[in-house]
Amino acid sequence: MSANPLPPREMITLKRLVLTGLTFFVVFLVGSSLIGSWSEPQITSRLQLYQTDLLLQAAEFQPEASGANVDSTRTAILGKDPIATSLEQYEDVRQTAQTELDRFQSRLDQVTVADAAAPEFPASSDPSKQGQLRTAIRQQQTLIDQLDLRIGILQAEQGQVETALETWSRLAASNGTRSASDATALDARASDATASPPNRVAETLTGLWSQPPRLLPDVEQQIQENLDGWFRDQALSRLYELQQRPDAISALQQAAQAAAQQTFLKLTLIGVVPIIGCLAGTAILISLLVQRAFRGEQALLAQNSTTTWETPWNGEIVWQVLIAGFFFAGQIVLPLASQLLGIGFSAFDSRARAAYALLYYLAMAGISLLVLYLSIRKFLPLPQEWFRLKSKSNWFLWGAGGYLVALPLMIVVSWVNQQVWQGQGGSNPLLQIVLEEGDPIALGMFFATASIAAPIFEEILFRGFLLPSLTRYMSVGWAIALSSLIFATAHLSLAEVLPLTLLGAVLGFVYTRSRSLLSPILLHSLWNSVTMIGLFLLGSGAE
């Protein structure tokens, strides 16, 4: 005999209890992820070093044409003294890295003392806590070692040879037990199995610039395997001068000049194009504000500013879609299932990682959208304003114009954000992978994930569903603000909350004014695409 089904009222109560339990679970895990990102480095510092390396390489470019215009253009892009600027940048990153190393060491000391004082109740509830901290310390120290190698070369090229020798001497005196695989903190290309410990490379560089010079065995091989870009060229140039090899110097200069020309063009794209976009965005923003001041409610900024959606469902449906669909099923159950099946992102090669990232994201989006559909299907057909892709307004201009306006706003907020977090707070791990990726097929799949799949799914969920649903309970402005904050929090990185909240607000503003999902999808896609292209140019230019 089958059990009687629960009455509707009891079913509703049970559903709410389950949702409440899932909510506490999700809040705990999301909060833990955000807190955990506190100690993770941002990609910003890494980007600064990549751009600094591009600056150094481009500084070797000597255009055939000369004149005031050529010189002024070169100075505008490279600065008056690229080496001095680069040295300052590297020293700033090194200081930040040292601060982080001291912080990790202090935390390890506290955990060790607490565990020793009460061994039956260890302070580190996770038995691998000390191991994690030791790994972080080892990686941070290796980063500092790699930075010191490069700082010494910059100092030597600035004429500060004695200071450079002191920098390398401190490094050469270390025991050199840190493995080359830990060098990924600075540059994945330095983690090759053939790379020597930093102290061995420091001895090689010390010998090159000492008086009299001392050429250690396999010096050229040491340089080729452990340095790259401009730093490798400077060390090789010094070696060839000491060995009196004019042919090798000439070949090195020709190769450096060709690389410098390409790098100069990349720097121009990376630096000049965003400036043009920022100027255009600033001009659009000012004109819109002026129009708002003079035309009032007839201005574009006021268009649909108070027009809410006819929402047939209540807040419980929104709660169900976000908690059960997006956060729990999409970001907790799916990763757990991958782990149980033994499918790990780091275990794959380049193309397999890219394919895994794309398929994983499509699976997460599919689960979330399925829960969304099942939650609202009893309300079908929906009012015509919902999930609208067509509009009488020019959706393309709203999307492209919104992107240009977002540029200057995001630059200001990103600068403030950097001052607050000082290079910590975590970043999207996909950005780091793209920065170091060289395979075009893998890059294409990463591009599809970030620039096509993500904009479509996230705009359907956060702008197409969440924002309009919130207008049932609050004004359009507050709905934009709250949906933007949830959108930013969903990326699980403390350092990204402020800039992504602003980006979400611009996306929400564009959607509420244009009334077409195509506008925020275009804006979102443009933002991710330009970011991906910039990372590719930075990564490919620093080789």
N, C-alpha and C positions, 0 to 999 in steps of 0.2 A: 504494500500500500504506500503510495507516494505521499510525501509531506505536503501539507497545504502551503501554497505560496503566501508570502508575507503581504499583509494589507498595504495599500498604497502609502498610507501615512508612515508605517513602519519602514517601508522601502526607502522613503525619502529621508527618514531619520538615519537609517543605516548608511545611505549614500553620503550624507553630510558628515557622519562620523568618520567614514573612510577618507573623504576629502580632507577633513581636519587633520587626521593622522598623517596623510601624505603631505599636507602643507607643512606641518612641523618637521617632517623628515627632509623635505626639499629645502626649507629655510635653513636647517642645520647644515646640510651639505653645501648649499650655495654660500652661506656665511663662512663655512670652513674654507671653501675655495677662494673666496675673496681675501680672507685673512692670510691664507697661505701665499697668495700672490704678493703680499706685502714685501716679502724678502726676495722676490724674483726680480731680476734686472729687466728694464724696459729695452726695447729694440732701439730706442732713440740714441743711446750712447754708442751702440754698434754702428748705427747709420752715420753718426758723426765721424767715426773713425774711417769708415768706408769712403765717405765724402772727402775726408782729409787726405786719404791715400790717393784719391782721384786728383785732388788739388796738387799734390806733390808731383804726380806723374805728368799732369798737364802743364806744370811749370817748366818742363823741359822743352815744350813746343816753341820753336822759333819760326814764325811765319816768314815766307819768302818776301812778301810785301812788307813795307815799313811805312811809318808815318804817324802823325798825331792820332788819327782815328783808330788805327790798328793798335797802337800802344794804349790808348784810353780804354778800348774794348777789352784788351787783355788784362789791364789793371782792374777793370770793373769786375771781371769774372774771377781772377786769381788773387787780387789784392796786391799791395805794394811789396810785401815780403812773405811769400807763401810758406817758406821754411819756418820762419819765426812764428807765423800763425799756427802752423801744424804742430810745432813744438809745444806751444801753449795749450793747444787742444789735447795733445797726448798727456801732458802733465796734469791737466784737469781730470782726465779719465783715470789716470793712475792714482791721483789723490782720492777720488771716489772709490776706486777699487780697494785701496788701503783701508779706508773707513769701513767698508763692508767686511774686509778680512778681520779687522779688529772686533767688529760686532759679532761675527760668527764665532771667533775665538772666545769672546766673553760669554756667549750663550753656551758653548761647549763646556767651559769651566764651571758655569753655574749648574749645568745638568750633571756633570761629573761629581761635583762636591755634594749635590743633593742626593745622588744615588749612593755615594759612599757613606753618607750620614745615616741613611735609612735603607739599607740594601733589601729589606723585606718589602718595602714599599717604594720602589724606584720612582724618581720624579719623572723620568721619561717613560710614560705609559706605553709608548711604542718602543719595543726593544731595539729597533733600528735607528732610534733618534740620534744617538751618539755617532753611529756610522754615517748617517745623512749629513750631520754637521761636519764630520771629518772630511767627507767627500767635497762638501761645499768649500771648506777651507783649502783643500788641496787644489781645487779648480780655480779658486780665487787667487791663490799664490802663483799658480801657473800663468794666469792672466797677467799678473804684475810682472812676472819674469819676461813674458813676451813683450809687454809694453816697454820694459827697461832696455831690451835689445834695440828696439826702434828709437826710443828716446836718445840713447847713446849715439846712434847714427845721425839723428837730427842735430844733436849738440855738436858733434864733430864737424858737420857741414856748416854750422854757424860759426865755426872757429873756436868753439869751446872744447878743445881736444882734452885738456886736463880733466874737465868736468865729465866728459864722456868716458874717459878711462876709469874714473872713480865709479861711475854708474855701472860699467861692466865688471869692475873688480869686485864690487859687492855681490854681483850675481855669480861671478866665477867662483867665489869663495863658498857658495852654497853647496850642499851635498849632492844636488842633481838627481835626487831619487824620484822626483815627480815624473810620471810617464808622459810621453808625447801625446798620448790620447787625451789627456786633460787639457790640451791647448785649444780645444774647441771653444773655450770661453772667449778667445779673441778671433780666431780665424780657423774655420774647418779645414782649410787647405794646409794648415800647419800641423795637422794631426796625423799626417802620413806615417806609416810604420817605420819609414827610414829616417824620420826626423830625430835629431840628437837632442839630449837634454839641454835646456837653456844655458846652463853653466858652461857646457862645452862650446856652444856657439859664442858665448861671451868671451871665452879664452881666445877663440879664433879672431874675433873683432879687436880685442885688446892687442893682439900681436900685429894686426894690420896697421894700427894707428900709433903704436909705441915708437919711441926713439931710442935705439934703432929698432926697426921693425923685426918681428919674429913670425915667420911663416910656418904654421903648424902643418903636419901631414894632412893631405886631402882637404886643404883649405877651400879650394874652389867647389868641391863637392859639398862641403859643409854649408857654404853660402847658398848654392843652388837648391839644396834640400830644405833649408830652414828659413829662408827669407823669400819675399816675393815683391813684385812691383818695383817701385822707386827705391826701396831699401835694398833689395837685391842688386839693383843696378849700381848704386853708390858703392856698395861693398866690392862688387866685381871691378868697378872702375879703379878703386884704390889698389886692388890686387894686381890688375894688369899694369898699372903705373909702376908699382914696385918690381914687377917681373919684366918691365920694359918690353911690353908686347903691343906695339902701335897698331898692328892689324886687328888684334882682339878689341882694342879700345875703339877703333873706327867702326867695327861691326856692331859693337855694343851701342855706340852713339846713334848709328843708323836705325837700329831696332828700337831704341828708346824714343827717337824722334817720330817714327811711325806710330808707336803706341801713344805718344803724347798728343799727336794730332787727333787721333780717334777719341782720346779721353777728353780733349779740349771741347770737341763737339758734343760729347755726352754731358759734360759739365754745363755747357751752354743750354742744352735742353732741360737739364735738371734745375738749373738756376733761373734762366731767363723766362721760360714758358710759364712757370708758376707765378712769377712776378707780373707778367702780362695779365694772367688770369685774375690775380688779386686786384690789380688796378681796375680791370673791367668790372669785377664784382663789387668793389668799393663804389665805383661810379653808379652802378645799378642800384645799390643799397641807398646811396645818398639821394638819387632821383626819386626812389620810391618813398623815402621819408619826407622829402619836400612835397611830393604829390599828396601824401597823407595829410600834411599840415594844411595844404591849401584846398584840397577837394573833400576832405573829411570822409564821410561814409561812401562817397563815390569813388574813392581811390582803390587801387588794386589791393593794397594791404588790408583793406576793410572788406573786400569781397568775400561773402559767405562766412564772415567772422563769427556770426551768432547763429548760423544755420546748423541745427543738430540733425541727427539721423532718426528716423522712425525705427526704434529698436524693439522687436517683438519678444525678446527674451530678457530675463533678469540677470542680476549679477552672479547668480549661482552658475549659470552657463559659462560665463567668462572665467570664473574661478575654476571650473571643471576643465576647460580647454587649456588654460595656462598651466595649472598644476598637474593634472593627470596626463594631458597630451604632450605639452612642450617640455616641461621640466622633468617630470618623473619618467614617462615612457621614452621621450626622445633623448634626454641627457643623463639619465641614470640607468634605466633598464637596458638600453641599447649598448652603452659602454660596458656594463657588467656582462652582458651576453657575449660581447666580443672577447672579454678577458676569459670567460669560462670556456669559450671555443678555442682559446689559445691564439687568437688573431691579434697581433700586436703591430702597431704602426712602425715602431723602430726596427722591427725584424725584417722589414722589406727593403728592397733596393729602391733606387730613385723613382723609376716609373711605377713600380708596385705601390709605393707610398702615395704617389699622386692619385693612382686609380682607387686606392683604399680611401683616401680623403674624400674623393668625389662620391663614391658609392656610399660611404658612411653618412655624408651630409644628405644625400638623396633619401637614404633610409630614415634618417631623423626627420627630415621634412615630410616624407610620406606618412610616417606614424602620426606626427602632429596634425597634419591636414586631415587625416582620416578621423582622428578624434574630433576635430573641428566639424567635419561634415556630419558625423553621427550625432553630435551635440545639437546641431541646428536644423537637421533635416525635417523635423516635425513642424518647423516654421516655414518650410518651403510652400509656395514661391515667396522669396523675399521681396521687400519693397525695392523699387528700381534703383535707388541710390547705392545699394549694397554691392561691394566688390565690382564697381563699375570700371570698365576699361576704356570706354568711349565717352567723349564729352564734347559739348559744343565749344568749350574753351580750347585754346591751343596748348595741349598737354606738353608738346615738345619744348615750347618756349618756357613753360613753367619748370620743367625738369632741368633743362640746360641753364636757365637763368638762376634757378635755385642752387645749382652746383657752383656757379661763379660767385654768388653771394656767400655761400658757405666757406669759400676759400679764405677770405680775410678774417672771418669770424673764427674759424678753426685755428688759424695761425696764432691769433691772440690768445685763445683759450689754451692751446697746446703749450704756449710759452708759460702761461700762468701755471699750468699743470706740471710742467717740468720743474719750476721753482718749488712747487709743493713736494713733489715726490723725489726729486734729486736722482733720477735715473732708476728708481725702484718702482715696484707696484705691478710688475708683470706686463706682458704683451700677448697679442695673438700669436701662438706658436707658428702659424702658417706663414707669417711675415718673415720670420727668421729663416725658414726653409726656402722660401722663394729667393731671399737675398743670397743664399749660398748655392742655389740650384743652377746647373749648367745645361741640363738636358732639355732640348726644345719640346719634346713630346710630354715630358713631365710638367714643364712649365705651362703647356697648353691645357693640361688637365687641372692644374692648380688654378689657372686663369678661369676656366669654366666653373670651378667651384665658387670662387670668390666673386666673379663678375657677372655670372648668369644665374646660377642656382641660388646663391645667398640673397641677392636683391629680390628675386621673384618670391621666394618663400617668406623672407622676413617682412617684406612689404605687405603680403597677403595677411600674415598673422598680426603684425603690430600696427600697421596703418589701416589695412582693410577690415580687420575684425576688432582688435582691442580698442583703438582710438574711437571709432564710432559707437561702440558699445558703452564706453565711459560717458558719452554725451547724454545718456539717459539719466545720469546722476549728477553731472557737473557741467560747467560751461565748456565750450570748445577749447578755450585757452588752457584751462586746467586739465582737460582730457589730453591735449597735446603734451603738457608737461609730465603728467603721470605715465603715459604710455612711453614717453621718451626715456624716463628714468628706468622703467622696467626693461625696455629694450637695451639700455646700457648695462644694467646689472646682469642681464642674461649672458653677457660675454665673459663674465667671471674673472674680471681683472680690475683691481682697484684703480690703477693708473688710467684706465680707459673710461671710467664712469663719467667723469666730467666732459671730456671731448665727445664721447658717444651720445651723451644726453643732449648736448648742443646739436650734434648732427641729426639725432632723432627729432629734435624740435623743428629743425629746418625741413626735414622730410614730412613731418606732420603738418607743418604750416602749408607746404606746397600741396599736399593732398587735400586739405580742407578747402583751399582756395580753388584748385583746379577741378576737384570732384572726380578725378580720374586716377586710378592706381598706376597708370602708365607713367605719370609724372614722377612720383617718388621712386618707382622702379628704375627709370632712366637716371635720375640723380644718384641713386645708390650705386647703380652699375658704373656710372662715370667715376664716382669717387673711388670705388674699389679698383677699377681698371687702371686709373692713373697712378694709384698707389702701387699696384703690382708692376706696372711698367717702370716706375721710378726705382723700385727695389731691384728689378732685373738690370737696369742700367748701372746702378751702383755696384751690384755684385759682379757683373761682367767686366766692369771697368777697373776693378781693383786686382785683377789677376797679374 
